[in-house]
């Protein structure tokens, strides 16, 4: 079973051209069974489809889909054309889903996020062919500030905590780095940490901590489990950085066979897909 997390850059290539067809081609080449997408505009229509791009992608791949909007709006019959958020696609039925807004309850923390783009956590429960269910979460954290990302991740974990003892995955663009990736690249880490140059991937002397928080909460960074540090999942920085993650809860880790960055789709988006392979023959 192949599970993919992919930031599709708002249906645009790295050069700003429509990428619906290229995204579909990439996911077919990967052989994806379950896909978490970030930077999805829905119901936007783009070149390559007569209707909403997300629906066209799901139809092309033969998949079910759900969309998790990040913007709030008054109750109405249809979503605004500029709605953006996360999406989950699955070869198998999605039994239930929910879109959670990553807004803290504390007023001072709410004020910190008032100037940031709203972010969300999409939750979907998938019925696998052997009648087991697998819950997959898809999120996309703030791109401007480590403290904001930390608050959003903490709110996400209040939802994730309900599945603490069950197998589940957390996928997405965390816009966060981990010190592990820079074990042999001290100069690169110093470059990214230089706030005088407008960097936003660390928080002063505290450094990056969002990924540390996920690991302390019991999640396994699956790429780290199978690979050496120093990989690139984001293409628009001079320094190689990995900001797209697949995390597994402890009950699921033993069934994971591999995790890799897909290298054959550069230019389709400003991100590379991350592919997680799970042994579907094992009880989850």
Secondary structure, DSSP 4 states (H G I P E B T S, - for coil): -EEEEEE-GGGB-TTSSB-HHHHHHHHHHHT-SEEEEEEEESS---TT-SS-HHHHHHHHHT-EEEEEE-S-----SS--TT-EEEEEEESS-EEEEEEEE---SSHHHHHHHTTSPP-EEEEEEEE-TTS-EEEEEEEE--SS-HHHHHHHHHHHHHHHGGGTTS-EEEEEE-----GGGGTT-HHHHHHHT-GGGT--SS-GGG---HHHHHHHTT-EEHHHHHS-S----B-SSSS-B--EEEEE-HHHHTTEEEEEE--S-BTTBSB--EEEEE-TTS--
